Amino acid sequence: MTVLGGLAAIVGPLLGGQLARVTDWRGLFTFLAVIGAAILALIAFGYRETLPSGNRTTGGFAQTGRDFRSLLSDRVFTGAVLLQGFVNAALFAYLAGATYVLQGIYGLSPQQYALAFGLNSAGFMVFGYLAGRSSERWSVRGTLAAGLVMCALGALGLLAAGLSALPLAVVVVSLLVMVSGVAATTPPATTLALAGYPHMAGTASSLLGMARFAFGGVAAPFVGLAGAASMLSLAIVTVVSVALAAAACTALAPRRRARPAQPYQTDEPELAAAPTR
């Protein structure tokens, strides 16, 4: 899913950049409306429910609420939800502010911006795939930590560029590293979240997805606080989001189990034979 999402993010801006040559914003939204209608028709008439009726969840919103409470009472699941929410807050901050930074501050044309956006989306797709393979063959938590480090490096690069007006290359590379890091955290975080809930995987997945978009929607407006002529707001939002994601990651660390008390051993037979009280 991460790879397909990255592929769509590559094709979308490139196609939009070409459409911008021949139409205005109304034409772009008309094109999107046609695509949306086609997807809706495909879902409505091209797919049917495959889950047997006996295995379907009943109880409506009340049951969903109980499932949510059960999931959120799990420290690991809640940590994964918060982590995914905060890294996606950084991602949505990038989506909200990239146009102002790359076009408004650095003067890229729509076509150049589409190429830069496509580069970041390619990184998202590649590292999402690599993270999935790494989680299977190496370590789920190790892959997650590597993704968070990438997010942190990219966010700090943006902060440095916002404070010192660094060249465009620094900004592009920082965005690429951060976006790729977000993709790298997604497969391992999802694995950790869903591992204990095969019987309610759909509910758990929906809660993860809701957190991603909810946190992203909250973070995006903060990008514009410093105005369109500054990238400092984007940098600060990404740094804070990644820092909070790292804090949430501590909930995913396995708890150390206390060792059982060992019986007292002595070389003195009298003490060894004495009854305990």
Buried (B, 14 or more C-beta within 10 A) or exposed (E): EBBEBBBEBBEBBBEBBEBBEEEEEEEBEEBEEEEEEEEEEEEEEEEEEEEEEEEEEEEEEEEBEEBBEBBEEBEBBBBBBBBBBBBBBBBBBBBBBBBBBBBBBBEBEBBBBBBBBBBBBBBBBBBBBBBBEBBEEEEBBEBBBBBBBBBBBBBBBBBBBBEEEBEBEBBBBBBBBBBBBBBBBBBBBBBBBBEEBEEBEEBBBBBBEEBBEEBBEEBBEBBBEBEBEBBBBBBBBBBBBBBBBBEBBEBBEEEEEEEEEEEEEEEEEEEEEEEEE
